[in-house]
Amino acid sequence: MSIKLALRRKLSGMALAEALVGMCVVMLILLALCAFSMFSTRSFATMFNYVDLDDDNRIAMDTISRDVRQCKYVIDCTSSRLIIRDYNDHTLGYIYDETARTLTRTNSATPAASKVILRECDRLTFWIGQRNTTIGGYGVYAAATPATAKVVNVKWLCSRTLFGRKENTESVQTARIVIRKQGA
C-alpha cells in the first residue's frame, strides 16, 4: 500500500503553498509590466506635449520676427503690447493677455482676422532699444521713444500641465529683432 500512496501523492495536484508562490511570482511580473506601461505612457505624453509646445513657440517667434524685421517703425510699445507699422502701411499689433495667457496678432487691414498666435503663456515682455550696443557688452540701450526704436526685444515663458500638474514642458523664448526696413 505504501507504493500506491506514494504514487498517488506524485500524481496529485500542487499543494497550497506551491500555488501561492506561483501566484505571487505572476503578480510581481504583472505589477512590473503595469509600472513600465504607466512610465512609458507618461514619458510619451510628456514628450509629445513638449514637442507641441515647442512647435507653437517656434511658429509664434517666426511670425513676430518676420513682421518686426519688415516693419517701417514702432508706433507704441509697452511690456505687454507692441504696435508697429508694416511695409504696407497697415498697423500690426501684438497684445498679450495675462489672464487668458494668450498673445494675439491684430492687423488693421483685416480686423476680423485677429489671431491668437501663442497660448498657455505665463509671462511675456516686449521692450524696445537702439541699435548701438552698451559699452563692454552685447546689450542695447533702451530707446527713449518708439520713434527711436531700432530693436525689439521679446521674451516669454510658456508651460503646460500634464495629468493635472506642471511637468517639464516649460519653454522660454527670447529674441532681439532688428528692424531692417527702417523708414518714415
N, CA and C of each residue as an Amber inpcrd file, in Angstrom:
protein
   552
   0.7860000  -1.1860000   0.0000000   0.0000000   0.0000000   0.0000000
   0.8360000   1.2630000   0.0000000   1.9620000   1.2050000   0.5610000
   2.7980000   2.3920000   0.6310000   3.2580000   2.8310000  -0.7560000
   3.3980000   1.8800000  -1.6960000   3.7820000   2.2350000  -3.0560000
   2.6380000   2.9690000  -3.7330000   1.3990000   2.4630000  -3.5160000
   0.2450000   3.1370000  -4.0990000   0.0770000   4.5390000  -3.5310000
   0.2940000   4.7000000  -2.2640000   0.1530000   6.0170000  -1.6170000
   1.2190000   6.9850000  -2.1270000   2.4130000   6.5230000  -2.3040000
   3.4930000   7.3640000  -2.8170000   3.2210000   7.7570000  -4.2640000
   2.7150000   6.8350000  -5.0590000   2.3900000   7.1220000  -6.4440000
   1.2340000   8.1150000  -6.5270000   0.2490000   7.9800000  -5.6790000
  -0.8980000   8.8800000  -5.6760000  -0.4580000  10.3090000  -5.3160000
   0.4620000  10.4260000  -4.3670000   0.9550000  11.7570000  -3.9910000
   1.7340000  12.4050000  -5.1290000   2.4970000  11.6030000  -5.8850000
   3.2370000  12.1590000  -7.0120000   2.2940000  12.6410000  -8.1140000
   1.1990000  11.9400000  -8.3280000   0.2760000  12.2820000  -9.3870000
  -0.7430000  13.3400000  -8.9730000  -0.8460000  13.6270000  -7.7120000
  -1.8370000  14.6120000  -7.2580000  -1.3920000  16.0230000  -7.6320000
  -2.3290000  17.0410000  -7.5520000  -2.0500000  18.4260000  -7.9240000
  -1.0750000  19.1030000  -6.9740000  -0.8560000  20.4030000  -7.1950000
   0.0800000  21.1560000  -6.3770000  -0.4840000  21.3730000  -4.9740000
   0.3980000  21.6390000  -4.1110000  -0.0010000  21.9620000  -2.7410000
  -0.3680000  23.4440000  -2.6910000  -1.0540000  23.8360000  -1.6550000
  -1.4910000  25.2240000  -1.4910000  -0.2930000  26.1750000  -1.4530000
   0.7680000  25.8100000  -0.8220000   1.9580000  26.6580000  -0.7330000
   2.5670000  26.8860000  -2.1150000   2.6050000  25.8480000  -2.9410000
   3.1430000  25.9980000  -4.2890000   2.2710000  26.9360000  -5.1250000
   0.9630000  26.8360000  -4.9730000   0.0460000  27.7080000  -5.7150000
   0.2290000  29.1630000  -5.2980000   0.3820000  29.4140000  -4.0100000
   0.5810000  30.7820000  -3.5190000   1.8900000  31.3780000  -4.0300000
   2.9430000  30.6260000  -4.0470000   4.2350000  31.0980000  -4.5490000
   4.1170000  31.4280000  -6.0380000   3.4620000  30.5470000  -6.7940000
   3.2710000  30.7860000  -8.2170000   2.4430000  32.0410000  -8.4710000
   1.3830000  32.2580000  -7.6930000   0.5560000  33.4530000  -7.8510000
   1.3390000  34.7180000  -7.5050000   2.1780000  34.6530000  -6.4930000
   2.9930000  35.8210000  -6.1160000   3.9660000  36.1860000  -7.2370000
   4.5700000  35.1970000  -7.8500000   5.5120000  35.4570000  -8.9440000
   4.7770000  36.0990000 -10.1220000   3.6140000  35.5740000 -10.4770000
   2.8300000  36.1300000 -11.5710000   2.4000000  37.5610000 -11.2480000
   1.9750000  37.8090000 -10.0130000   1.5630000  39.1560000  -9.6090000
   2.7260000  40.1490000  -9.6840000   3.9150000  39.7350000  -9.2840000
   5.0830000  40.6140000  -9.3770000   5.4020000  40.9430000 -10.8340000
   5.2980000  39.9700000 -11.7120000   5.5540000  40.2130000 -13.1310000
   4.5070000  41.1670000 -13.6950000   3.2380000  40.9630000 -13.3710000
   2.1760000  41.8590000 -13.8370000   2.3460000  43.2690000 -13.2810000
   2.7400000  43.3770000 -12.0400000   2.9730000  44.6900000 -11.4280000
   4.1180000  45.4240000 -12.1260000   5.1710000  44.7170000 -12.4440000
   6.3020000  45.3240000 -13.1500000   5.8820000  45.7740000 -14.5530000
   5.0850000  44.9810000 -15.2350000   4.5940000  45.3580000 -16.5660000
   3.6920000  46.5800000 -16.4940000   2.8310000  46.6520000 -15.4940000
   1.9500000  47.8150000 -15.3310000   2.7590000  49.0780000 -15.0440000
   3.7470000  48.9660000 -14.1680000   4.5810000  50.1200000 -13.8370000
   5.3470000  50.6060000 -15.0710000   5.8920000  49.6870000 -15.8340000
   6.6040000  50.0600000 -17.0560000   5.6630000  50.7040000 -18.0620000
   4.4660000  50.1610000 -18.1840000   3.4800000  50.7170000 -19.1050000
   3.0840000  52.1360000 -18.6970000   2.8550000  52.3670000 -17.4130000
   2.4960000  53.7040000 -16.9240000   3.6460000  54.6910000 -17.1630000
   4.8630000  54.2740000 -16.8720000   6.0260000  55.1330000 -17.0760000
   6.1860000  55.4710000 -18.5610000   6.0410000  54.4780000 -19.4290000
   6.1820000  54.7090000 -20.8630000   5.1020000  55.6460000 -21.3810000
   3.8770000  55.4520000 -20.9350000   2.7760000  56.3100000 -21.3710000
   2.9900000  57.7450000 -20.9270000   3.3860000  57.9380000 -19.6840000
   3.6350000  59.2890000 -19.1650000   4.8040000  59.9490000 -19.9010000
   5.8510000  59.1890000 -20.1630000   7.0060000  59.7390000 -20.8900000
   6.6190000  60.1330000 -22.3080000   5.8420000  59.3040000 -22.9790000
   5.4120000  59.6170000 -24.3340000   4.5300000  60.8580000 -24.3420000
   3.5900000  60.9470000 -23.4050000   2.7000000  62.1110000 -23.3430000
   3.4860000  63.3830000 -23.0340000   4.4520000  63.3080000 -22.1370000
   5.2780000  64.4620000 -21.8060000   6.0970000  64.9040000 -23.0160000
   6.6760000  63.9640000 -23.7280000   7.4800000  64.2990000 -24.9030000
   6.6080000  64.9150000 -26.0000000   5.4300000  64.3630000 -26.2320000
   4.5200000  64.9240000 -27.2280000   4.1160000  66.3410000 -26.8290000
   3.8170000  66.5390000 -25.5530000   3.4340000  67.8530000 -25.0430000
   4.5600000  68.8620000 -25.2480000   5.7830000  68.4660000 -24.9610000
   6.9330000  69.3500000 -25.1140000   7.1560000  69.7070000 -26.5900000
   7.0680000  68.7320000 -27.4680000   7.2770000  68.9780000 -28.8970000
   6.1830000  69.8960000 -29.4450000   4.9420000  69.6690000 -29.0350000
   3.8290000  70.5060000 -29.4880000   3.9960000  71.9410000 -28.9940000
   4.3790000  72.1160000 -27.7500000   4.6070000  73.4530000 -27.1940000
   5.7700000  74.1400000 -27.9140000   6.8310000  73.4140000 -28.1660000
   7.9830000  73.9790000 -28.8610000   7.6160000  74.3890000 -30.2910000
   6.8030000  73.6040000 -30.9510000   6.3550000  73.9330000 -32.3090000
   5.5230000  75.2140000 -32.3110000   4.6020000  75.3380000 -31.3560000
   3.7920000  76.5640000 -31.2550000   4.6690000  77.7830000 -30.9860000
   5.6680000  77.6380000 -30.1160000   6.5850000  78.7430000 -29.8130000
   7.4030000  79.1400000 -31.0360000   7.8410000  78.1760000 -31.7940000
   8.6420000  78.4630000 -32.9910000   7.8190000  79.2270000 -34.0290000
   6.5910000  78.8150000 -34.2370000   5.7310000  79.4910000 -35.2060000
   5.4560000  80.9260000 -34.7650000   5.1770000  81.1200000 -33.4800000
   4.9250000  82.4710000 -32.9720000   6.1700000  83.3450000 -33.1120000
   7.3370000  82.8170000 -32.7830000   8.5720000  83.5850000 -32.8950000
   8.8730000  83.9170000 -34.3530000   8.6360000  82.9910000 -35.2530000
   8.8550000  83.2560000 -36.6830000   7.9330000  84.3640000 -37.1860000
   6.6770000  84.3470000 -36.7380000   5.7140000  85.3650000 -37.1630000
   6.1150000  86.7390000 -36.6550000   6.4550000  86.8350000 -35.3830000
   6.8610000  88.1180000 -34.7990000   8.1370000  88.6170000 -35.4730000
   9.1080000  87.7530000 -35.6410000  10.3870000  88.1510000 -36.2600000
  10.1790000  88.6640000 -37.6770000   9.3850000  87.9680000 -38.4610000
   9.1270000  88.3910000 -39.8410000   8.4740000  89.7730000 -39.8680000
   7.4490000  89.9530000 -39.0310000   6.7300000  91.2310000 -39.0300000
   7.6090000  92.3790000 -38.5550000   8.3800000  92.1790000 -37.5150000
   9.2220000  93.2600000 -36.9820000  10.3520000  93.5880000 -37.9490000
  10.9770000  92.6000000 -38.5290000  12.0660000  92.8610000 -39.4740000
  11.5910000  93.6650000 -40.6770000  10.3640000  93.4280000 -41.1110000
   9.8580000  94.0980000 -42.2980000   9.0600000  95.3650000 -41.9840000
   8.9150000  95.7110000 -40.7270000   8.1040000  96.8930000 -40.4140000
   8.8850000  98.1820000 -40.7120000   8.1410000  99.2830000 -40.8250000
   8.7610000 100.5840000 -41.0630000   9.2240000 101.2100000 -39.7550000
   8.3760000 101.1450000 -38.7440000   8.7430000 101.7160000 -37.4440000
   7.7830000 101.2200000 -36.3710000   8.1650000 101.4780000 -35.1350000
   7.3520000 101.1180000 -33.9750000   6.4430000 102.2940000 -33.6520000
   5.1540000 102.0140000 -33.5000000   4.2010000 103.0590000 -33.1300000
   4.1190000 103.1840000 -31.6180000   4.0020000 102.0360000 -30.9330000
   3.8590000 102.0420000 -29.4810000   4.3910000 100.7220000 -28.9360000
   4.9240000 100.7950000 -27.7270000   5.4250000  99.5820000 -27.0940000
   5.2880000  99.7110000 -25.5870000   4.6380000  98.7280000 -24.9870000
   4.6140000  98.5790000 -23.5310000   5.1290000  97.1730000 -23.2460000
   5.1800000  96.8090000 -21.9900000   5.6910000  95.4770000 -21.6700000
   4.7830000  94.3620000 -22.1920000   3.5040000  94.6510000 -22.4110000
   2.5920000  93.6070000 -22.8720000   1.9840000  93.8900000 -24.2440000
   2.4390000  94.9360000 -24.9150000   1.8460000  95.2870000 -26.2060000
   2.9050000  95.8930000 -27.1260000   2.8540000  95.4950000 -28.3850000
   3.7410000  96.0490000 -29.4060000   2.8760000  96.4020000 -30.6110000
   2.9340000  97.6750000 -31.0260000   2.1920000  98.1390000 -32.2010000
   3.2160000  98.6680000 -33.1960000   3.1840000  98.1500000 -34.4320000
   4.1480000  98.5420000 -35.4610000   3.4130000  98.9020000 -36.7530000
   4.1140000  99.6500000 -37.6100000   3.6030000  99.9940000 -38.9410000
   4.3130000  99.0680000 -39.9110000   3.5390000  98.2370000 -40.6240000
   4.1810000  97.2770000 -41.5170000   4.5140000  97.9000000 -42.8720000
   5.1120000  97.1180000 -43.7400000   5.5890000  97.6150000 -45.0370000
   4.4460000  98.0550000 -45.9550000   3.2100000  97.6480000 -45.6860000
   2.0490000  98.0680000 -46.4840000   1.3020000  99.2260000 -45.8320000
   1.8990000  99.8550000 -44.8530000   1.2920000 100.9350000 -44.0760000
   0.0590000 100.4960000 -43.2860000  -0.0060000  99.2440000 -42.9350000
  -1.0410000  98.7520000 -42.0330000  -0.4690000  98.7050000 -40.6230000
  -1.3420000  98.7750000 -39.6560000  -0.9140000  98.6850000 -38.2600000
  -1.0370000  97.2400000 -37.7930000   0.0780000  96.7070000 -37.3160000
   0.0860000  95.3640000 -36.7380000   0.2410000  95.5000000 -35.2350000
  -0.4990000  94.7050000 -34.5180000  -0.4020000  94.7330000 -33.0720000
  -0.2000000  93.3420000 -32.5010000   0.5980000  93.2880000 -31.4650000
   0.7840000  92.0650000 -30.6890000   0.3910000  92.4090000 -29.2630000
  -0.6790000  91.7980000 -28.7980000  -1.2180000  92.1110000 -27.4770000
  -1.2140000  90.8450000 -26.6330000  -0.5810000  90.9490000 -25.4600000
  -0.5190000  89.8380000 -24.5210000  -1.6130000  90.0100000 -23.4780000
  -2.4460000  88.9980000 -23.3140000  -3.4970000  88.9860000 -22.3020000
  -3.0570000  88.0490000 -21.1750000  -2.7020000  88.6480000 -20.0470000
  -2.1530000  87.8670000 -18.9380000  -3.1710000  86.9040000 -18.3390000
  -4.4350000  87.3150000 -18.2640000  -5.4420000  86.4360000 -17.6520000
  -5.7760000  85.2520000 -18.5620000  -5.8380000  85.4800000 -19.8670000
  -6.1300000  84.3860000 -20.8040000  -4.8740000  83.6110000 -21.1860000
  -3.6940000  84.1610000 -20.8420000  -2.4010000  83.5520000 -21.1510000
  -2.2140000  83.3910000 -22.6640000  -2.5940000  84.4350000 -23.4350000
  -2.5080000  84.3640000 -24.8910000  -1.8050000  85.5950000 -25.4560000
  -1.2060000  85.4310000 -26.6220000  -0.6490000  86.5300000 -27.3970000
  -1.4210000  86.5630000 -28.7130000  -2.0280000  87.7250000 -28.9920000
  -2.8730000  87.8790000 -30.1720000  -2.2210000  88.8310000 -31.1600000
  -2.2750000  88.4670000 -32.4350000  -1.7760000  89.3190000 -33.5210000
  -2.9790000  89.9650000 -34.1920000  -2.9640000  91.2930000 -34.2890000
  -4.0380000  92.0220000 -34.9620000  -3.4650000  92.7400000 -36.1700000
  -4.3360000  92.9990000 -37.1490000  -3.9330000  93.6860000 -38.3680000
  -5.0350000  94.6710000 -38.7280000  -4.6720000  95.9520000 -38.9280000
  -5.6760000  96.9660000 -39.2370000  -6.3150000  96.7460000 -40.6050000
  -5.6390000  96.0510000 -41.4930000  -6.1920000  95.7950000 -42.8210000
  -7.3520000  94.8070000 -42.7580000  -7.2570000  93.8480000 -41.8690000
  -8.3180000  92.8500000 -41.6910000  -8.5860000  92.6690000 -40.2050000
  -9.3500000  93.5770000 -39.5850000  -9.5840000  93.4970000 -38.1380000
 -10.2460000  92.1910000 -37.6950000 -11.0480000  91.6040000 -38.5620000
 -11.7190000  90.3550000 -38.1930000 -10.7560000  89.1710000 -38.1790000
  -9.5770000  89.3530000 -38.7260000  -8.6050000  88.2600000 -38.8150000
  -7.6360000  88.2390000 -37.6460000  -8.0060000  88.8240000 -36.5240000
  -7.1470000  88.7260000 -35.3400000  -6.9440000  87.2610000 -35.0070000
  -5.7150000  86.9370000 -34.6710000  -5.3930000  85.5310000 -34.4580000
  -4.5450000  85.3580000 -33.2100000  -4.9150000  84.3970000 -32.3950000
  -4.1000000  84.0400000 -31.2380000  -2.9330000  83.2120000 -31.7650000
  -1.7170000  83.7260000 -31.5820000  -0.5520000  83.0050000 -32.1080000
   0.2080000  82.2610000 -31.0180000  -0.1420000  82.5270000 -29.7570000
   0.5430000  81.8610000 -28.6560000  -0.4390000  81.6310000 -27.5230000
  -0.4960000  80.4160000 -27.0450000  -1.3890000  80.0500000 -25.9380000
  -0.5530000  79.5300000 -24.7720000  -1.1590000  79.5080000 -23.6100000
  -0.5350000  78.9760000 -22.3960000   0.7900000  79.6760000 -22.0700000
   0.7540000  80.9870000 -22.2200000   1.9300000  81.8190000 -21.9950000
   1.8540000  82.4040000 -20.5810000   2.8050000  82.0690000 -19.7390000
   2.8000000  82.5280000 -18.3460000   3.3060000  83.9600000 -18.2070000
   4.3240000  84.3110000 -18.9590000   4.8920000  85.6700000 -18.9210000
   5.3010000  86.0640000 -20.3150000   5.1520000  87.3480000 -20.6190000
   5.6150000  87.8770000 -21.8990000   6.0010000  89.3260000 -21.6920000
   7.1250000  89.7320000 -22.2910000   7.6000000  91.1050000 -22.1610000
   8.1610000  91.5830000 -23.4960000   7.7250000  92.7780000 -23.8990000
   8.3130000  93.4810000 -25.0360000   9.0980000  94.6600000 -24.4890000
  10.2010000  95.0080000 -25.1220000  10.8610000  96.2870000 -24.8660000
  11.6870000  96.6540000 -26.0860000  11.8150000  97.9440000 -26.2770000
  12.4730000  98.4470000 -27.4840000  13.8200000  99.0630000 -27.1410000
  14.7290000  99.0340000 -28.0960000  16.0590000  99.5840000 -27.8860000
  16.6130000 100.1920000 -29.1510000  17.8030000 100.7610000 -29.0030000
  18.5160000 101.3240000 -30.1420000  19.4680000 100.2630000 -30.6790000
  20.0490000 100.5200000 -31.8310000  20.9580000  99.5270000 -32.4160000
  22.3250000  99.5020000 -31.7360000  22.7710000 100.6400000 -31.2600000
  24.1170000 100.6800000 -30.6850000  24.1510000  99.8810000 -29.3770000
  25.2340000  99.1190000 -29.2320000  25.3650000  98.2530000 -28.0610000
  25.9560000  99.0130000 -26.8890000  25.7190000  98.4860000 -25.7010000
  26.2660000  99.0980000 -24.4980000  27.7750000  98.8730000 -24.4650000
  28.4580000  99.7250000 -23.7500000  29.9110000  99.6360000 -23.6600000
  30.2810000  98.3730000 -22.8820000  31.1470000  97.5640000 -23.4890000
  31.6390000  96.3630000 -22.8240000  30.6270000  95.2370000 -22.7590000
  29.6090000  95.2590000 -23.5860000  28.6140000  94.1890000 -23.5330000
  27.8730000  94.0330000 -24.8400000  26.9200000  93.1420000 -24.8110000
  26.1270000  92.8780000 -26.0040000  24.7150000  93.4170000 -25.8850000
  24.4030000  94.0660000 -24.7970000  23.0870000  94.6640000 -24.6200000
  22.9380000  95.8990000 -25.4840000  21.7150000  96.3720000 -25.6110000
  21.4620000  97.5920000 -26.3670000  20.8620000  98.6170000 -25.4190000
  21.0800000  99.8900000 -25.7550000  20.4960000 100.9630000 -24.9680000
  18.9910000 100.9950000 -25.1870000  18.2660000 101.2840000 -24.1480000
  16.8120000 101.4040000 -24.2730000  16.4790000 102.6050000 -25.1410000
  15.4490000 102.4620000 -25.9500000  15.0090000 103.5690000 -26.8070000
  14.2200000 104.5580000 -25.9570000  14.4760000 105.8380000 -26.1710000
  13.7720000 106.8680000 -25.4060000  12.3000000 106.9300000 -25.7910000
  12.0290000 106.7800000 -27.0720000  10.6510000 106.8170000 -27.5750000
  10.5050000 105.7390000 -28.6460000   9.2790000 105.3820000 -28.9970000
   9.1070000 104.4190000 -30.0860000   9.7080000 104.9000000 -31.4050000
   9.7700000 106.2110000 -31.6100000  10.3440000 106.7460000 -32.8500000
  11.8310000 106.4450000 -32.9750000  12.5340000 106.2770000 -31.8640000
  13.9730000 105.9900000 -31.9050000  14.2760000 104.4940000 -31.8220000
  13.2630000 103.6820000 -31.8140000  13.4610000 102.2320000 -31.6840000
  13.9920000 101.6370000 -32.9760000  15.0350000 100.8630000 -32.8410000
  15.6030000 100.1360000 -33.9720000  15.6420000  98.6360000 -33.6910000
  15.4090000  98.2550000 -32.4240000  15.4680000  96.8630000 -31.9960000
  14.2490000  96.5830000 -31.1220000  13.6400000  95.4360000 -31.3470000
  12.5330000  94.9870000 -30.4930000  12.9900000  93.7140000 -29.7900000
  12.9120000  93.7320000 -28.4890000  13.2430000  92.5540000 -27.6940000
  11.9440000  91.9410000 -27.1940000  11.8630000  90.6440000 -27.2680000
  10.6860000  89.9280000 -26.7800000  11.1590000  88.7040000 -25.9970000
  10.4500000  88.4390000 -24.9110000  10.7910000  87.2920000 -24.0780000
   9.4980000  86.7260000 -23.5190000   9.3600000  85.4030000 -23.5800000
   8.1760000  84.7940000 -22.9780000   8.4940000  83.4300000 -22.4030000
   7.5970000  83.0100000 -21.5320000   7.6800000  81.7040000 -20.8850000
   6.3210000  81.0490000 -21.0130000   6.2860000  79.8790000 -21.6090000
   5.0490000  79.1180000 -21.7420000   5.2010000  77.7940000 -21.0100000
   4.1040000  77.3040000 -20.4810000   4.1270000  76.0000000 -19.8240000
   2.7670000  75.3520000 -19.9720000   2.7560000  74.0660000 -19.8190000
   1.5270000  73.2870000 -19.9070000   1.4530000  72.3310000 -18.7320000
   0.2540000  71.8680000 -18.4920000   0.0740000  70.8510000 -17.4600000
  -0.1700000  69.5130000 -18.1450000   0.2270000  68.4870000 -17.4620000
   0.0410000  67.1360000 -17.9580000  -0.4950000  66.2990000 -16.8150000
  -1.6360000  65.7190000 -17.0200000  -2.3040000  64.9270000 -15.9840000
  -2.5210000  65.7370000 -14.7130000  -2.8480000  67.0300000 -14.8900000
  -3.2040000  67.8660000 -13.7530000  -2.0540000  68.5420000 -13.0420000
  -0.8200000  68.3510000 -13.4610000   0.3050000  69.0420000 -12.8230000
   1.3200000  69.4710000 -13.8590000   2.0490000  70.5310000 -13.5130000
   3.0510000  71.0430000 -14.4500000   4.2090000  70.0640000 -14.5310000
   4.5430000  69.7550000 -15.7520000   5.6470000  68.8360000 -15.9910000
   6.8320000  69.6300000 -16.5150000   7.7870000  68.9580000 -17.0970000
   8.9680000  69.6250000 -17.6360000   8.6880000  70.1890000 -19.0240000
   7.4570000  70.6220000 -19.2550000   7.1080000  71.1620000 -20.5630000
   7.0820000  72.6810000 -20.5000000   8.1610000  73.2420000 -20.0160000
   8.2900000  74.6830000 -19.9440000   9.2050000  75.1230000 -21.0710000
   8.8590000  76.2240000 -21.7020000   9.6610000  76.6830000 -22.8260000
   9.8780000  78.1850000 -22.7060000  11.1370000  78.5980000 -22.6800000
  11.4900000  80.0130000 -22.6060000  12.0010000  80.4390000 -23.9800000
  11.4690000  81.5380000 -24.4830000  11.8890000  82.0600000 -25.7730000
  12.3270000  83.5080000 -25.5980000  13.4390000  83.8660000 -26.1880000
  13.8910000  85.2550000 -26.1910000  14.4090000  85.5860000 -27.5830000
  14.2290000  86.8410000 -27.9650000  14.7380000  87.2690000 -29.2670000
  15.0230000  88.7550000 -29.2380000  16.0410000  89.1490000 -29.9530000
  16.3520000  90.5500000 -30.2130000  16.2370000  90.7110000 -31.7220000
  15.2030000  91.4430000 -32.1460000  14.8700000  91.5390000 -33.5660000
  15.1730000  92.9610000 -34.0360000  15.9810000  93.0730000 -35.0670000
  16.3730000  94.3490000 -35.6210000  15.4080000  94.7320000 -36.7330000
  14.9480000  95.9850000 -36.7160000  14.0720000  96.4780000 -37.7680000
  14.9450000  96.7740000 -38.9860000  14.7240000  96.0620000 -40.0720000
  15.5670000  96.1990000 -41.2560000  15.1020000  97.3060000 -42.1880000
  13.8160000  97.4840000 -42.3170000  13.2780000  98.4490000 -43.2860000
  12.9210000  99.7470000 -42.5690000  13.8420000 100.2410000 -41.7780000
  13.5900000 101.4690000 -41.0130000  13.3230000 102.6150000 -41.9740000
  12.2470000 103.2930000 -41.7610000  11.9090000 104.4350000 -42.6060000
  10.7610000 105.2010000 -42.0020000  10.4260000 106.3220000 -42.5580000
   9.3640000 107.1590000 -42.0170000   8.0240000 106.8080000 -42.5710000
